[in-house]
Amino acid sequence: MTRLLDRAIQARRHSRVLLITEGSYPFYPGGVSQWCDTLVNGMPEVDFHVLGLVGDPSKKAEYEPPANVASLDVMPVWGVREFLELRTDLTRREIKRLRRTGNDAAVTDGLVPFFRRVVASILTDDTADELAAPLHAMHQFFLEHDFDTAMRSRPVWDAFVEVTSTALPRLAAERGCELPPLNLEQLTQAMLRLSRWLSPLSVRLPRVDVAHSTSGGLGGLVGVIAKLEQGIPFLLTEHGVYLRERYLEGLGDITWVKLFSLAFMRRITELSYLFADQISPGSKFNARWAVRNGAPRLRIRTIYNGVDPATFTPVSRPPGNDPVIVWVGRITPVKDPKTLLHAAALVHGTDPKVRFRIYGQAPGGDEQYYAECLALRETLGLQEVVTFEGYVPSVEAAFNDGDVAVITSITEGFPYTVIEAMLCGRPVIGTAVGGIPEALSDECGTIVMPSNPADLAAGILSVVHMSGEEREAMGRRGRDRAANQFSLSHSLDAYRLSYLLLAGCGNRMIPRNAAANVVGRATRKRRPNRVVSQTTSAPAASRVTILPHGVPVPSGARGGAVAGASPR
């Protein structure tokens, strides 16, 4: 395998990859950003052009891009009122000229017919490929006309109202939703969201060999456009299940705007699956959900996240100390530390010596949830039992500070924390969500039901009450499993091979079994590309182009899916 990759890399020394991120690298911390940082640093032979879709244009980079990041473009889906606001390269005369290109006559002839088809397709059960051609036509229109002027024009609004006023109530009836009459305010909110979500269509994409999106939402939309515009292959990586997570966010009372939003996300996800040449979920769990949501099974190639075993060294705790349970993560509802608090109360009632340490911070927008966790600790009387340690610069130090690691997430992809805890030689108790059960085995950890404090408490007590030798043996088995099956080199080699196969390099050199479940490159003739202006000789930190778009950032906008930063 290594020899094969070396030969292929020599044949194509500088592959060019458009890496599309949504609410993650390099502007927000988190598992997806960590994965992206590892990917670009681990492939110096690849020239990455990063397009970051963000919910806040004022966000500063959390990661320093390496030298092989040839360009870093920022697309604020929310945050400014007009695309032209931050175009410092244009004169006032040029800005006025561009605004005039979005006049009603041009919009009526060149945009409205395609926009009407897009809205109608979103709100019907037609196949997702009905979206592709009109979206591509809209992209080509916006390359030559001002996006904001066009999308705020009367012809576009009239077309939206005409289609939505009929199609959205029909969709509600088909879904069994009982809603009050659709009114102007709800139509306006739906149109506002749609215009923000379509704003990436106005981006001029660099000429590359492969488009690679880290999610199936707005990033997937850009990947589809890159494939249609340039005739290049499209690789889709899903660390979570984008559509499933949007449905989870939408739980509760249904509204017209929520119904429209979920319909849009469903259609864009289906479109991404349909046009992706390779779909690489981060776990088999995610792969099953992708198939359920319409992904072609034969295009799926699961690639697990990887961690370098050399960066984690197990350190034994001194004997005779009270048992310590360690939890590491962001203080958010999906990580569910509240279940850990309830389980801690049950454990304390059985074994008062056990202590709990929670490492991590609440991201912007989840401050209230963090306050609720602190209040719950007070209510349960656990002030001396559970400590909130805050941000920790070293995950290795955090896990080595305890005897057992716990993951309580209610939804996951393939979390780094599980592998990192295993590499620290700690037994892991994890919830039966995402790829956690695939990482653990009975020999190195315990699987419990999510949001079930009693089950979690029983799992904790079963490991705590083992002898020290038994826990250490379980930890060693976990480290061996993580090092052998989920190493960084395995993950990087899998993506390196995927890039080479998709870009059409050395297909005859690669054994048949090595190419299983990988779809070859697109065979369409490439169209001339419109390249983003960029600087390739400056230091990485200065190679940033802001592609301004959007409206004022709603309160609570943060990392994660950019679509989730929209007002509710």
DRENLUMRO-12218 format. One record per residue (C-alpha): residue number from 1; residue in three letters; x, y, z. Coordinates in pm, 1 decimal, m for minus. Each point is the difference from the previous one (the first is absolute). Last residue first. Layout:
N
  num  residu        c1        c2        c3
  NUM     ALA         X         Y         Z
...
//
This chain:
568
  num  residu        c1        c2        c3
  568     ARG   m3538.2    3094.5    1443.4
  567     PRO     267.7     228.8    m138.8
  566     SER     274.5    m164.5    m209.9
  565     ALA     314.7    m133.3     159.9
  564     GLY    m119.6    m357.0     m43.6
  563     ALA      57.0      26.0    m374.3
  562     VAL     365.7      57.7      78.1
  561     ALA      17.5    m353.7     139.9
  560     GLY     242.6      m0.6     287.8
  559     GLY     170.5     301.3     149.4
  558     ARG    m191.5     290.5     144.1
  557     ALA    m292.1     236.7     m51.6
  556     GLY    m167.2      49.1     339.5
  555     SER    m148.1     337.7     m78.5
  554     PRO     m70.5      32.1    m371.3
  553     VAL     284.4     129.1    m218.2
  552     PRO    m106.1     300.2    m208.2
  551     VAL     m68.2     m95.7    m362.0
  550     GLY     189.9    m203.7    m254.7
  549     HIS     294.7      30.7    m229.2
  548     PRO     361.5     100.0      m0.1
  547     LEU     254.6    m221.7    m174.2
  546     ILE     298.8      67.7     221.9
  545     THR     330.7    m100.6    m156.1
  544     VAL     264.0    m130.6     236.8
  543     ARG     357.6     m78.5     m98.3
  542     SER     146.7     214.1     278.4
  541     ALA      34.9    m275.1     261.5
  540     ALA     151.4    m239.3    m253.1
  539     PRO     293.5     226.0     m77.4
  538     ALA     m21.4     171.3    m341.4
  537     SER      98.8    m171.0    m324.5
  536     THR    m335.7    m146.7     m99.1
  535     THR    m217.5     310.3      m7.5
  534     GLN    m360.2     m38.6    m106.7
  533     SER    m264.6     123.1    m240.8
  532     VAL    m255.0    m277.4     m32.0
  531     VAL      25.0    m169.2    m337.0
  530     ARG    m276.1     m25.9    m258.5
  529     ASN      41.9    m340.0    m157.4
  528     PRO     m13.7     m94.8    m366.4
  527     ARG    m222.0    m305.5     m34.0
  526     ARG     134.6    m346.5      47.6
  525     LYS    m121.5    m275.1    m228.0
  524     ARG    m215.0    m238.9     196.1
  523     THR     156.5    m329.1     105.7
  522     ALA     m35.9      39.7     375.4
  521     ARG     263.4    m184.5     196.3
  520     GLY     m37.2    m354.5     117.2
  519     VAL    m230.0    m123.2     275.8
  518     VAL     168.9    m165.1     292.6
  517     ASN    m182.9    m292.3     161.8
  516     ALA     288.6    m240.4     m56.5
  515     ALA     309.9     161.0    m152.6
  514     ALA     251.7    m193.7     207.7
  513     ASN    m165.7    m328.1    m104.8
  512     ARG      67.0      70.0    m366.5
  511     PRO     367.0      68.2      50.4
  510     ILE     117.6     354.9     m78.5
  509     MET     248.1      65.5    m276.4
  508     ARG    m264.6       4.5    m271.3
  507     ASN    m181.7     283.0     180.3
  506     GLY     323.7     198.0       9.3
  505     CYS    m140.3     346.8      44.6
  504     GLY    m364.9      56.7     m93.0
  503     ALA     m62.7     285.7     243.5
  502     LEU    m239.6    m225.1     186.9
  501     LEU     258.1    m272.4      41.2
  500     LEU     273.4     234.3     117.9
  499     TYR    m225.1     186.5     240.0
  498     SER    m136.3    m325.7     143.2
  497     LEU     351.1    m140.6      44.9
  496     ARG     101.8     305.1     201.1
  495     TYR    m321.9     m25.5     197.5
  494     ALA      65.8    m363.3      97.3
  493     ASP     368.9      68.6      64.2
  492     LEU     m91.1     283.5     237.0
  491     SER    m236.8    m218.6     202.0
  490     HIS     237.6    m294.9      29.3
  489     SER     292.0     229.1      91.3
  488     LEU    m203.0     166.6     274.1
  487     SER     m60.5    m329.7     174.7
  486     PHE    m345.3    m144.4      57.7
  485     GLN      42.8    m378.1     m31.3
  484     ASN     339.3     m90.4     145.0
  483     ALA      59.7     292.1     235.8
  482     ALA    m362.6      11.2     117.5
  481     ARG     m15.0    m376.0      66.3
  480     ASP     334.2      m5.6     179.5
  479     ARG    m102.2     296.3     214.7
  478     GLY    m330.4    m166.4      89.4
  477     ARG     169.8    m326.7      92.5
  476     ARG     238.4     192.8     224.2
  475     GLY    m292.4     176.9     169.9
  474     MET    m178.3    m327.9      71.3
  473     ALA     321.3    m137.3     151.4
  472     GLU      32.6     313.4     213.0
  471     ARG    m358.2     m34.8     118.7
  470     GLU      52.2    m367.2      90.7
  469     GLU     323.2      76.3     186.8
  468     GLY    m167.0     275.9     200.1
  467     SER    m271.4    m240.6     106.9
  466     MET    m342.5      50.4    m146.9
  465     HIS    m246.6     200.6     210.0
  464     VAL      51.2     312.7    m209.3
  463     VAL     m84.1    m189.0    m319.7
  462     SER    m336.0    m140.4     113.4
  461     LEU     m77.3     320.4     190.2
  460     ILE      33.4     211.6    m313.7
  459     GLY    m218.4    m232.0    m207.0
  458     ALA    m270.2      m8.6     270.4
  457     ALA       5.8     379.9      19.2
  456     LEU     m35.7      27.2    m378.5
  455     ASP    m297.1    m237.5      m4.8
  454     ALA    m167.9     191.0     282.5
  453     PRO      71.9     339.0    m160.5
  452     ASN    m160.6     m96.3    m335.4
  451     SER      31.4     282.9    m252.9
  450     PRO     189.0    m230.7    m236.2
  449     MET       3.5    m377.4      62.9
  448     VAL     324.5    m147.8     124.1
  447     ILE     301.4    m158.7    m172.6
  446     THR     290.8    m118.4     214.6
  445     GLY     371.4       2.4     m68.8
  444     CYS     320.6    m176.4     m99.8
  443     GLU     m82.4    m369.1     m25.3
  442     ASP    m369.0      46.3     m74.4
  441     SER      98.7     197.0    m308.4
  440     LEU      19.2     369.9     m69.4
  439     ALA      54.0     185.6    m325.6
  438     GLU    m299.1    m145.5    m184.4
  437     PRO    m224.0      60.1     303.2
  436     ILE     100.3     370.6      m6.7
  435     GLY     m64.0      41.3    m373.2
  434     GLY    m331.5     176.7      32.0
  433     VAL    m190.4     m64.3     321.6
  432     ALA       4.9    m278.1     259.9
  431     THR     140.4     215.6     278.9
  430     GLY     353.2     m38.4     122.9
  429     ILE     183.1    m136.3     303.8
  428     VAL     370.6      m5.5     m77.2
  427     PRO     278.8    m184.9     178.4
  426     ARG     309.6     222.0       3.7
  425     GLY     330.9     m85.8    m167.2
  424     CYS      67.5     352.3    m121.0
  423     LEU     m43.6    m131.5    m354.6
  422     MET    m350.5    m111.4      98.4
  421     ALA     m82.4     348.3     128.9
  420     GLU     123.6     153.3    m326.7
  419     ILE    m202.5    m248.1    m206.4
  418     VAL    m322.3      79.4     187.9
  417     THR      68.2     374.8       3.9
  416     TYR      53.1       6.8    m377.1
  415     PRO    m366.9     m64.6     m56.1
  414     PHE    m123.6    m209.4    m294.3
  413     GLY    m322.3     175.3     m93.6
  412     GLU    m204.2      77.3     306.5
  411     THR    m350.0      43.6     138.3
  410     ILE    m128.6     m25.5     358.8
  409     SER     349.4      46.2     140.9
  408     THR      87.1    m138.5     346.0
  407     ILE     369.4     m89.8     m37.9
  406     VAL     173.6    m120.4     319.4
  405     ALA     368.5     m64.3      69.7
  404     VAL     117.5    m210.3     297.2
  403     ASP     294.7      31.8     237.9
  402     GLY      58.8     372.8     m13.8
  401     ASP     271.4     264.3     m45.2
  400     ASN     142.5    m193.3    m294.1
  399     PHE    m315.8      93.5    m191.2
  398     ALA      49.4     370.5      66.7
  397     ALA     375.6      m4.0     m63.1
  396     GLU     m50.5    m162.5    m341.8
  395     VAL    m271.4     251.1     m86.5
  394     SER     258.4     274.0      48.0
  393     PRO    m105.9     365.4     m19.7
  392     VAL    m288.1     m54.3     246.2
  391     TYR    m290.9     242.8       3.5
  390     GLY    m214.9      m5.9     311.2
  389     GLU      55.5    m227.3     301.3
  388     PHE    m364.1     m43.2      99.0
  387     THR      18.1    m201.4     322.0
  386     VAL    m239.1    m274.9     108.4
  385     VAL       2.9    m160.2     347.7
  384     GLU      47.0     291.5     239.0
  383     GLN    m271.1     214.2    m161.9
  382     LEU    m219.2    m306.3     m62.1
  381     GLY    m309.2      98.3     197.6
  380     LEU    m239.9     m99.6    m277.2
  379     THR    m146.3     351.3     m15.4
  378     GLU     346.0     155.5      m3.1
  377     ARG     116.3    m223.3    m286.5
  376     LEU    m323.2      84.3    m182.0
  375     ALA      72.7     372.6      37.5
  374     LEU     345.7     m45.0    m151.1
  373     CYS    m149.0    m195.1    m290.5
  372     GLU    m269.1     266.4     m51.0
  371     ALA     269.8     268.1     m13.5
  370     TYR     175.8    m202.1    m271.2
  369     TYR    m325.4     m16.0    m195.4
  368     GLN     m35.8     376.3      31.7
  367     GLU     351.1      52.5    m136.5
  366     ASP     m79.8    m214.2    m304.2
  365     GLY      m3.4     277.1    m261.0
  364     GLY     376.3      37.9     m17.3
  363     PRO     163.5    m330.7      79.6
  362     ALA     m28.7    m145.1     353.1
  361     GLN     337.5    m105.3     131.1
  360     GLY     177.4    m327.2      64.7
  359     TYR     121.3    m241.0     265.3
  358     ILE    m244.0    m165.2     242.6
  357     ARG     157.6    m174.0     296.8
  356     PHE    m194.4    m258.0     202.0
  355     ARG      89.4    m154.3     337.1
  354     VAL     m75.4    m346.5     138.4
  353     LYS      47.0     m38.7     378.0
  352     PRO    m374.0      19.0      78.7
  351     ASP     m65.8    m346.3    m151.2
  350     THR    m368.9     m93.4     m20.8
  349     GLY    m169.8     337.3      47.3
  348     HIS     287.9     167.8    m179.0
  347     VAL     m60.7    m221.3    m304.9
  346     LEU    m365.2     108.6     m17.0
  345     ALA      92.3     368.9      34.3
  344     ALA     272.6     m41.1    m260.8
  343     ALA    m255.6    m153.0    m238.6
  342     HIS    m213.0     315.9      28.1
  341     LEU     306.9     214.2     m67.3
  340     LEU     107.0    m219.7    m293.9
  339     THR    m348.2      32.2    m150.8
  338     LYS      38.4     377.0      27.2
  337     PRO     329.1     m23.3    m191.4
  336     ASP    m204.0     m64.2    m316.5
  335     LYS     253.8      38.6    m283.1
  334     VAL    m293.0      96.4    m228.8
  333     PRO    m118.8     256.4     258.6
  332     THR     332.1     186.5       3.0
  331     ILE     292.8      32.1     240.4
  330     ARG     271.0     m89.2    m253.0
  329     GLY     196.0    m312.1      79.2
  328     VAL     202.4    m199.7     252.7
  327     TRP    m149.1    m214.3     280.8
  326     VAL     230.7    m160.8     257.0
  325     ILE    m102.8    m237.9     281.8
  324     VAL     235.2      m4.1     299.3
  323     PRO      36.3    m287.7     248.6
  322     ASP     135.0     112.2     341.1
  321     ASN     374.3     m35.5      28.7
  320     GLY     159.9    m318.3     140.4
  319     PRO     232.6     m65.4    m289.1
  318     PRO     168.8     291.0    m178.8
  317     ARG    m151.4      61.8    m344.8
  316     SER     160.0    m174.7    m296.8
  315     VAL     107.7     216.1    m294.4
  314     PRO     m97.8    m112.8    m349.8
  313     THR     189.3     180.4    m278.0
  312     PHE    m188.9     169.1    m282.0
  311     THR     173.9     176.7    m290.8
  310     ALA     168.9    m318.4    m125.3
  309     PRO    m339.8    m162.7     m63.6
  308     ASP     m70.2     248.2    m281.6
  307     VAL    m378.6      28.4     m21.8
  306     GLY    m229.5    m110.2    m281.6
  305     ASN    m356.0      73.8    m103.8
  304     TYR    m166.3    m296.8    m167.5
  303     ILE     m50.0     m26.1    m374.4
  302     THR    m318.9    m167.9    m123.6
  301     ARG     m17.0     m40.6    m377.7
  300     ILE    m346.8      59.9    m139.0
  299     ARG     m55.9      28.5    m375.0
  298     LEU    m149.7    m348.9     m31.4
  297     ARG    m271.3      75.7     256.9
  296     PRO    m146.1     292.2    m194.1
  295     ALA     m90.1     262.9     264.0
  294     GLY    m376.0      51.2      41.0
  293     ASN     m63.9      87.9     363.6
  292     ARG      m2.9    m363.6     113.0
  291     VAL     329.6     m51.6    m181.3
  290     ALA     148.6     295.9     188.5
  289     TRP    m139.5    m131.5     327.0
  288     ARG     168.6    m335.5     m55.0
  287     ALA     328.1     174.7     m84.8
  286     ASN     m24.5     207.2     317.2
  285     PHE     m10.6    m318.0     206.7
  284     LYS     283.1    m140.8    m210.2
  283     SER     213.6     289.0     118.8
  282     GLY     163.6     319.6    m122.5
  281     PRO    m206.8       4.8    m315.7
  280     SER     188.3       5.8    m330.6
  279     ILE    m223.4      59.9    m300.0
  278     GLN     181.0     m30.9    m333.0
  277     ASP    m106.3     133.5    m339.4
  276     ALA    m244.2     234.6     171.4
  275     PHE    m279.6     111.1    m232.8
  274     LEU    m294.1    m193.1     147.0
  273     TYR     113.2      29.8     360.2
  272     SER      38.4     378.0     m28.7
  271     LEU    m339.6      31.9    m169.5
  270     GLU    m167.3    m204.6     274.0
  269     THR     160.3     225.1     261.2
  268     ILE    m113.3     310.4    m188.0
  267     ARG    m356.4    m136.7     m21.0
  266     ARG     m20.8     m88.1     369.4
  265     MET     150.3     330.2     108.4
  264     PHE    m252.3     194.0    m208.6
  263     ALA    m296.6    m200.2     130.8
  262     LEU     126.3      47.1     356.4
  261     SER      11.2     376.6     m49.4
  260     PHE    m346.2      17.2    m157.3
  259     LEU    m155.9    m197.2     285.5
  258     LYS     185.5     212.9     254.5
  257     VAL    m124.9     319.4    m166.2
  256     TRP    m359.1    m125.3      m8.6
  255     THR      18.5    m103.3     362.8
  254     ILE      27.7    m338.9     171.2
  253     ASP      m2.8     m27.8     377.1
  252     GLY     289.3    m198.5     137.4
  251     LEU     294.1    m170.3    m164.9
  250     GLY     170.8     207.7    m267.8
  249     GLU     350.5     m32.6     142.2
  248     LEU     m39.9    m378.3     m14.9
  247     TYR    m112.6      27.2    m362.7
  246     ARG     306.1     210.0     m81.2
  245     GLU     218.5    m259.4     169.7
  244     ARG    m153.6    m277.6    m209.2
  243     LEU      63.6     199.3    m317.4
  242     TYR     366.4      58.9      76.4
  241     VAL      83.5    m348.9     125.4
  240     GLY     324.6      54.1     186.5
  239     HIS     354.1      m3.3    m130.9
  238     GLU    m129.8      m5.2    m355.3
  237     THR     265.6      12.9    m271.5
  236     LEU    m109.9      69.2    m357.6
  235     LEU     241.3     m32.8    m290.6
  234     PHE     m93.3     167.1    m330.5
  233     PRO     177.3     m80.6    m326.2
  232     ILE      73.8     280.6    m247.7
  231     GLY    m206.4     109.4    m301.1
  230     GLN      82.2     364.2      67.9
  229     GLU    m340.8     165.6      38.8
  228     LEU    m209.3    m306.6      78.6
  227     LYS     250.8    m145.6     247.1
  226     ALA      65.3     335.4     165.3
  225     ILE    m375.4      59.1      26.6
  224     VAL     m48.9    m337.5     170.6
  223     GLY     280.0      73.7     245.8
  222     VAL    m147.7     341.3      78.9
  221     LEU    m334.3    m163.3      84.2
  220     GLY     180.9    m257.3     212.2
  219     GLY     149.2     280.1     205.8
  218     LEU    m348.2     143.1      45.5
  217     GLY    m112.1    m331.6     148.0
  216     GLY     178.4    m332.6     m48.5
  215     SER     303.7      72.4     211.7
  214     THR     380.5       3.7     m28.0
  213     SER      m9.6      76.0    m372.2
  212     HIS     279.8    m109.3    m233.0
  211     ALA      21.5     128.7    m358.5
  210     VAL     273.7    m174.1    m199.6
  209     ASP     242.3     110.8    m274.3
  208     VAL     m16.7     375.6      57.9
  207     ARG     m76.2     328.3    m176.7
  206     PRO    m102.3     252.3     261.5
  205     LEU    m370.8      67.8      61.1
  204     ARG    m170.0     330.9     m64.0
  203     VAL    m258.1      32.6     277.6
  202     SER    m353.4     112.6     m88.5
  201     LEU    m158.4    m340.3      59.1
  200     PRO     120.8      27.1     361.2
  199     SER    m291.5     246.7      50.1
  198     LEU    m265.2    m269.3     m42.3
  197     TRP     m32.1     m61.3     373.5
  196     ARG     m26.6     371.4      69.6
  195     SER    m271.2      49.7    m264.2
  194     LEU    m190.3    m301.8     129.6
  193     ARG       6.8     125.8     356.7
  192     LEU    m134.7     342.1     m89.7
  191     MET    m265.0    m154.7    m225.5
  190     ALA    m126.3    m216.7     286.3
  189     GLN     m10.2     298.9     234.0
  188     THR    m191.4     206.6    m255.6
  187     LEU    m250.5    m278.8     m65.2
  186     GLN     m55.9     m33.0     375.1
  185     GLU     m60.8     372.8      39.8
  184     LEU    m234.4      11.5    m298.9
  183     ASN    m235.6    m268.3     129.5
  182     LEU     m60.0    m373.9     m39.2
  181     PRO    m329.5     m95.4     162.4
  180     PRO      33.5    m180.4     333.7
  179     LEU     173.8    m339.2       1.5
  178     GLU    m106.8    m362.8      23.4
  177     CYS     285.7    m212.0    m129.6
  176     GLY     m90.3    m341.3    m145.2
  175     ARG     310.5     m14.6    m218.8
  174     GLU    m203.5       3.1    m322.7
  173     ALA    m208.4     288.3     134.3
  172     ALA     310.6     198.4      87.0
  171     LEU     145.3     m64.7    m347.1
  170     ARG    m320.6     130.5    m161.8
  169     PRO      13.8     307.1     226.0
  168     LEU     361.2      55.3    m120.4
  167     ALA     m73.8     m52.1    m370.8
  166     THR    m276.6     255.2     m48.3
  165     SER     122.9     310.4     180.8
  164     THR     357.4    m111.5     m69.2
  163     VAL     m20.2      19.8    m379.1
  162     GLU    m169.2     338.7     m31.6
  161     VAL     179.7     152.4     297.6
  160     PHE     342.4    m100.8    m133.3
  159     ALA     m75.2     120.0    m352.6
  158     ASP    m121.8     335.1     130.8
  157     TRP     310.6      38.8     214.1
  156     VAL     232.0     m79.9    m290.6
  155     PRO    m181.0     241.5    m234.8
  154     ARG      m0.3     274.5     269.0
  153     SER     376.9      m1.8      45.4
  152     ARG     167.3     m85.1     327.8
  151     MET     171.0    m309.5    m142.3
  150     ALA     129.3     193.3    m300.9
  149     THR     133.1     298.3     191.7
  148     ASP     165.0    m227.9     254.6
  147     PHE     167.4    m230.4    m252.5
  146     ASP     147.5     265.4    m228.6
  145     HIS      22.2    m139.9    m352.8
  144     GLU     270.5    m179.1    m203.1
  143     LEU      97.6    m282.5     234.7
  142     PHE    m355.5       6.7     133.6
  141     PHE    m141.0    m119.0    m333.1
  140     GLN     243.2    m291.3     m21.6
  139     HIS     m97.0    m112.7     351.4
  138     MET    m368.6      34.5     m84.8
  137     ALA      50.1    m224.4    m304.7
  136     HIS     174.1    m257.4     219.1
  135     LEU    m290.4       9.7     245.5
  134     PRO    m244.8     m38.5    m289.3
  133     ALA     187.4    m305.4    m135.7
  132     ALA      48.5    m179.3     332.4
  131     LEU    m339.4      29.5     164.3
  130     GLU    m183.3    m256.2    m213.4
  129     ASP     276.7    m241.3     102.7
  128     ALA    m164.5     m15.2     342.3
  127     THR    m284.9    m216.7    m125.8
  126     ASP    m340.0     164.5      28.5
  125     ASP    m161.8     m14.4     343.4
  124     THR    m106.2     363.1       0.2
  123     LEU      86.0     312.1     200.1
  122     ILE     367.1      28.5     m88.4
  121     SER     m73.9     m73.2    m366.8
  120     ALA    m246.3     289.0     m21.7
  119     VAL     249.2     239.9     154.8
  118     VAL     276.1    m107.9    m240.8
  117     ARG    m228.0      14.4    m305.1
  116     ARG    m108.5     355.5      84.7
  115     PHE     362.5     103.2      43.9
  114     PHE      81.1    m138.4    m345.6
  113     PRO    m276.6     193.6    m176.8
  112     VAL      69.4     308.3     217.2
  111     LEU     370.2      34.2     m75.5
  110     GLY      86.5      99.5    m358.3
  109     ASP    m315.1     151.0    m148.3
  108     THR    m170.8     153.4     301.9
  107     VAL     328.2      80.6     174.1
  106     ALA     146.1     180.2    m301.2
  105     ALA    m316.7     206.8     m39.9
  104     ASP     m30.5      68.6     372.3
  103     ASN     350.3     142.1      36.2
  102     GLY     274.5    m206.3     164.6
  101     THR     275.5     129.6    m228.4
  100     ARG     m58.1     350.5     139.4
   99     ARG     156.8    m104.9     329.1
   98     LEU     317.0    m101.6    m182.5
   97     ARG      30.1     342.7    m162.9
   96     LYS     m48.8     176.9     331.9
   95     ILE     273.3    m212.7     157.0
   94     GLU     234.6      71.9    m291.3
   93     ARG     m58.0     374.3      34.3
   92     ARG      60.2     m16.9     373.7
   91     THR     333.7    m170.0     m64.2
   90     LEU      48.4    m370.6      59.0
   89     ASP     285.8    m186.5     174.4
   88     THR    m142.1      85.5     342.9
   87     ARG    m287.4    m239.0     m63.5
   86     LEU    m123.2      m4.4     360.9
   85     GLU    m347.2     140.1     m56.7
   84     LEU     m47.0    m146.2    m349.7
   83     PHE    m181.8    m314.0     108.1
   82     GLU    m253.7     204.1     190.9
   81     ARG    m155.9      m0.8     344.0
   80     VAL     279.8    m147.6     201.9
   79     GLY       3.7    m280.2     260.7
   78     TRP    m151.9    m318.1    m132.6
   77     VAL     124.5    m223.5    m280.1
   76     PRO     344.1     147.6      63.9
   75     MET     216.9    m164.1    m268.5
   74     VAL     368.2      m4.3      92.4
   73     ASP     266.9     m98.0    m252.2
   72     LEU     329.2    m157.6     103.8
   71     SER     247.3     m54.9    m281.5
   70     ALA     300.3    m218.6     m78.2
   69     VAL     m25.5    m198.8     321.6
   68     ASN     326.5    m188.0     m56.0
   67     ALA     185.4     242.0     228.9
   66     PRO    m193.8    m104.2     308.9
   65     PRO    m321.1     169.6     117.6
   64     GLU      22.3     141.2     353.6
   63     TYR    m306.0    m114.7     192.3
   62     GLU    m251.1     201.0     206.2
   61     ALA     m53.3     247.7    m282.5
   60     LYS    m181.4     317.2      96.6
   59     LYS    m376.6      33.4     m20.9
   58     SER    m123.6     346.0    m104.5
   57     PRO    m188.6    m134.9    m302.5
   56     ASP    m240.3    m197.9     224.0
   55     GLY    m201.2    m297.7    m121.8
   54     VAL     285.6    m155.7    m192.9
   53     LEU      50.0    m189.0    m325.9
   52     GLY     375.2     m62.2     m31.1
   51     LEU     144.9     m62.0    m344.7
   50     VAL     344.5    m158.9      25.8
   49     HIS     220.2     m45.3    m307.3
   48     PHE     230.2    m287.6      85.6
   47     ASP     316.0     m79.3    m197.0
   46     VAL      80.3    m365.5      68.9
   45     GLU     355.9    m133.9      45.8
   44     PRO       7.4     136.5     357.9
   43     MET    m271.5    m251.3      93.0
   42     GLY       0.3     m41.3     380.1
   41     ASN     m28.7     370.5      75.3
   40     VAL    m310.1      33.5    m219.8
   39     LEU    m166.7    m308.6     147.5
   38     THR      91.3      61.5     364.8
   37     ASP    m138.2     352.4     m15.9
   36     CYS    m317.0    m128.0    m166.3
   35     TRP     m47.9    m267.8     268.7
   34     GLN      56.1     251.7     279.3
   33     SER    m254.6     228.6    m162.7
   32     VAL    m249.8    m285.9     m16.1
   31     GLY      63.4     m86.9     366.3
   30     GLY     m41.7     348.8     137.2
   29     PRO     140.8     351.8      m5.3
   28     TYR    m144.3     262.1    m235.4
   27     PHE     162.0     215.9    m266.5
   26     PRO     234.5    m235.4    m186.2
   25     TYR    m184.6    m223.2     m47.3
   24     SER    m362.5     m22.1     124.0
   23     GLY    m330.9     170.0     m75.4
   22     GLU     m22.9    m159.0    m342.8
   21     THR     319.3    m114.3    m170.2
   20     ILE      76.5     m45.7    m369.6
   19     LEU     344.5    m137.6     m88.7
   18     LEU      74.5      67.8    m369.4
   17     VAL     281.0    m242.2     m79.6
   16     ARG     292.9      46.5    m236.8
   15     SER     231.8    m293.9     m53.2
   14     HIS     364.7      95.0      m1.0
   13     ARG     231.5    m296.8     m47.9
   12     ARG    m208.6    m200.7    m238.7
   11     ALA     213.0    m288.0    m126.4
   10     GLN     225.2      15.0     305.4
    9     ILE    m309.0     m20.4     219.5
    8     ALA    m120.3    m307.8    m185.9
    7     ARG     330.8    m180.0      43.9
    6     ASP      12.0      85.9     371.7
    5     LEU    m361.0    m113.4      42.3
    4     LEU      76.7    m339.7    m151.2
    3     ARG     306.3     m43.1     218.3
    2     THR    m208.0      81.3     309.5
    1     MET    m274.4    m247.9     m97.6
//
